[in-house]
Amino acid sequence: MKTIVFDIWGDFGHFKKFYTTSSPLTFSFPPPPTVRGMLGAIAGIDKSEYLKFFSHNKCKVAISIISPVKKIRIGINHINTKGNYWIPVKKGSHEARTQIRTEFLKNPHYRLYVYHQDEEVFNSLLENIKKHKTVYTLSLGLSELLADFKYIGVFEFAEKEDSEGEITTVIPISTVEKYGIDFEEGKKYFKERIPAEMDCNRIVERYEDVIFEVEGKPICARTKRCWEAENGERIVFF
């Protein structure tokens, strides 16, 4: 199937983990619902609508890590805007400013693979990516973390079942055969639980455990299904 491939990167990124509160932590890469939001920003689909236009039933996405995952923590000042004051001074027993230690990705860089069954939506997205154009501002998780992107190409990927070989994208554990990961020396394997599907009300319908190599190296795996390009590259879609 015809797939758009493009890179996205920035100075910093933050994709908040759902189980963190006072000290926000970040996923190592944008989860599929976040990627769908990025596609909505490029194509000009309103934030209240993009999960309908780019739902998992219509749109498949795959995510590859290009730059090694690096995380740092930075203190972020949160300003109390209640009580008609903005400056960081004390008022009674309340502080106007609270500093929160927040985890960020440093110099994140990813390659995104996108298939859409609607040819009109697909072509609209493709045209904007080719022209390096977005309708809404593109960011890496938070509005302050601006992102850049670059068109790589359109490639044909064919679905393969019961396949074995190197996978260049993050891999949902549900697609891996039992004992299907070949752990190789010199590679660093991580597993995270991420939101995989979200409905139009922004309620997560399914979480997924995924495995990835933290430096972006391919993973040798036996998978129930994958998608292979003409050049032999194998990926796994969400």
Summary of the structure (lengths in Angstrom):
residues: 238
radius of gyration: 19.3
end to end distance: 14.5
largest distance: 67.1
contacts: 708
relative contact order: 0.24
helix: 14%
strand: 48%
